[in-house]
Amino acid sequence: MEELQVDGMLDSLEKERVLTKTIVVIDAGQSARTPTTSVFGHCPPADPALPQSAFNDTDAFYASCHELTQPELKGTAFGVGGGVLTTASYEARKFGCRSAMAGFVAKKLCPHLKFISPDFKLYTECSKKIFGILEQYGPISPASLDEACTLWGVLGEGPVVRTR
């Protein structure tokens, strides 16, 4: 029952949110029966005696890394990869391009799509910077280059603002 309730809230938020501006916090610590969902920074604090954790997943991470080093890509439709996209820029997503999509399918959906070769050295450098910021707020447990579970005494707005 609780899981269905949370799934319903997430589905609703996913349809309404702007990925570049909204961070969703689900705080199941409020009550085992009524999880709270809100925009980051407006969530009432959970029990202060309990540590708070968050799972951080950087959206369109590879594309964002390329935009940092190649500013001319901002505002253009591009995908990272070739045979299969590892990610797509937000502009390419407007045409239906997605991660794990065959490149030829993405090109049919978005004929002006640019293909960018993956650069794992770049992704590793960007990942270290993000994790360095998150670690200033408490211990982290990386799950991949762009994902980490964090354990903080207080879940504040600082880590999110600084990683943007």
Secondary structure by P-SEA (a helix, b strand, c coil): caaaaaaaaaaaaaaccccccbbbbbcccccccbbbbbcccccccccccbbbbbbbbbcaaaaaaaaaaccccccbbbbccccccccccaaaaaacccccccaaaaaaacccbbbbcccaaaaaaaaaaaaaaaaaacbbbbccccbbbbbbccccaaaaaaac
